[in-house]
Amino acid sequence: MTEATDKGSPASEKLQSAGEQLRRARESRNLTIQQVAQALHLDPWILEALEQNRFKDVGAPVFVKGHMRKYAAEVGLDAQQLMEAYYRAEDTPETPGLVTDTFTRPGSDQRGRWPIIVVSGLIVLLIMLAAFVWLRAGGMPSFMGFGDDEAAIVTAANQSPAAPVRQDDEQPGGEDVIRIADSGTPSSPEDMPDAAAEADVALPEKLPQAVVVAEPETSAAAVEGDAEAARGRSDDGQMRVSISLQNDSWLEIYDADNRRLFFDLARSGTTRNVTGKPPLQVLLGNAEDARVRVDGSVWPIPAAARRGKTARFTIR
């Protein structure tokens, strides 16, 4: 009776080896090694090695201690007491396996970094692709940004003298009329002698006098009429604009009511036709080799409207 009591006392359990404590705890619960191995998802030979104190057969100390703690929890043993018996048998301090941790943790950290590396690479790739598309389109701006203080906006007033003068080429003395128009239209009868003097210097001696002494009001009306005839604008006041492109370009066109007539990427070799209430505001992301026609007539893009490949102008 005394011998049985001594075997079950805490003092006697501390003197038992770690493997013996595991075996006794398992047998007290009427469990087989196969049953415990199935519950812990371990091979039976690992449990047999632990019960027989063959710890080196299991592997590194970190694995031995891990299996022993799981085994102790399964059979109801105090894990701390079991570890003390293990350290006494191995004569090693209770320190973690530094070497094993050093070689196992970096691997897990690298695996955890892979998703971050992949996502970062995709983001960089998308940024580079967007930059390539933006540069290929000629650095197109995202908004029209037309304002009264934009120096690049060229109104039709800057272009109107050139258009009607070209229509006078068919008239007799058309060359003479062009030179007079370039020198400026007299604003009053008193200014007429100066204009005539300048014309006499630039023109041949057979300059028609009727052209030189024409009244300013009559000339202005004729020029305006010729301009309207050249444009061929319809009775409803709508302006027809045709833009032919030799390169891919971002294109925006707005009418006088700020109604969007076109807002898209125009492909190379295409022609875009729009009709709207003048004046029309136009933005070309890549204006190189672009051709503009207004109401059927060629409309050259002014040099002042260009900024690099981009052109921004107003057609009145």
HUCOR-V948804 format. One record per run of one state. SS is the DSSP state (alpha for helix, beta for strand, coil for the rest). FROM is the first residue (numbers start at 0). TO is the last residue. If there is no record, write none. Layout:
SS & FROM & TO
SS & FROM & TO
This chain:
coil & 0 & 0
alpha & 1 & 7
coil & 8 & 8
alpha & 9 & 14
coil & 15 & 16
alpha & 17 & 27
coil & 28 & 31
alpha & 32 & 39
coil & 40 & 42
alpha & 43 & 50
coil & 51 & 53
alpha & 54 & 57
coil & 58 & 59
alpha & 60 & 74
coil & 75 & 77
alpha & 78 & 89
coil & 90 & 96
alpha & 97 & 135
coil & 136 & 154
alpha & 155 & 169
coil & 170 & 172
alpha & 173 & 182
coil & 183 & 187
alpha & 188 & 201
coil & 202 & 207
alpha & 208 & 211
coil & 212 & 214
alpha & 215 & 230
coil & 231 & 236
beta & 237 & 243
coil & 244 & 247
beta & 248 & 253
coil & 254 & 258
beta & 259 & 265
coil & 266 & 269
beta & 270 & 276
coil & 277 & 278
beta & 279 & 283
coil & 284 & 289
beta & 290 & 293
coil & 294 & 295
beta & 296 & 297
coil & 298 & 301
alpha & 302 & 304
beta & 305 & 306
coil & 307 & 308
beta & 309 & 314
coil & 315 & 315
